[in-house]
């Protein structure tokens, strides 16, 4: 009987946990939950005898993989997977998957919500601005960005996108205007929304050279990863561009320094909240469970990322 560990420092919602249990019980799999843990050694101990692992933002390091003697598959319940050491997983002959698209609506709604919140002055009782009629540029045009585009079109924004891996015809069909150069992203947008992974090419790539191109009063929206931001460049953007604003689902490490002078122009969620809806929890949790069963029973590697 295969054994599965659901290791979640940020636990699944109760409904999601119940449906994950139901999937494994129907498959006659053994399972256990490790929730709200604070000591990594608890994770190392719990993973020692399992065949499969579901995680959220939990880090699967080489140490975890060394401890997991029987592990065959890790599924990250979400789109991003930079919290998994892919090279080490491959060396350990462990398949790594994500669950693309399952959290997309939650993240897209958060992006729109944060834009409205900061544009309206954090609802401070004074006159703010509106999104209608403004230009929104999407850096990346995957699942989440396409939903953001659709929602923003409903508000009345003009939508542009840049993604070297997506056909311009797809964007045009969606009534999104394709851009061909990274620089054009930042020259064009009243709002620039980041939908890129954190990897060797993108880490610290959003720097002063790019931010300096933004129009006055532009807003940078980050529901991706904090690692893609060059924080020195971010601080300089606040200092040099008097109307520059930043909303993010992940606070920069220098948030306290930014808040000292520019608190009215920045908003960050206290913890990464993009996937923190009951619906996203359920969708991603069920998908992760089904992918484990599909792989162990049929060898299905559809969402393999390593």
PETADA-V603905 format. One line per field, one symbol per residue. ss: DSSP state (2 for helix, 1 for strand, 0 for the rest). phi: phi as a letter, one per 30 degrees, with the letter a starting at -180 (. if undefined). psi: psi as a letter, one per 40 degrees, with the letter a starting at -180 (. if undefined). A space follows every 50 residues. Layout:
# PETADA-V603905
ss=???
phi=???
psi=???
This chain:
# PETADA-V603905
ss=00111111000002222222222222000111111000022222220000 01111000010222222000001111000000010222222000111100 00022222222222222220222000000000001111100022222222 22222001111100000222222000110002222222001111000000 00000102222000000011110002221022222222220000111100 00002222222222211100000000022222222222222222222200 000100
phi=.dcbcccbecdddeddddddeddddddicdabcbchdccedddedddebc cbbcbccdcccedddddcdcdcabcddlddbddcddddddddhcdcbcbd idceddddddedddddeddcihhcjcdcbbdeiccccccjbcededdeed dddddjdccbabadccddddddddicddccbeededdcddbcccbbdcbd dcdiddcdedddddddidbccbccbdddcdddddddddddcdcdbbbbdb dddceddddecbedcbbbddbdcecdbdddededdddddddddddddbid cecdbb
psi=hihhhghhdhiiidddddddddddddefiiiihhifiehdddddddedfi dihhiceihgiddddddgdehdihhhgadifeehgddddddefhhhiagh ededdddddddddddddddefffeeihaaidheihhhhgifadddddddd dddddfihhiihheehhddddddefhhiieidddddddhdhhhhfiihad dehedgaddddeeiiheihhhhebideehhddddddddddhdehihhieh hidfdddddddfdeeihiidihedegiddddddddddddddddddddefh fdfhe.
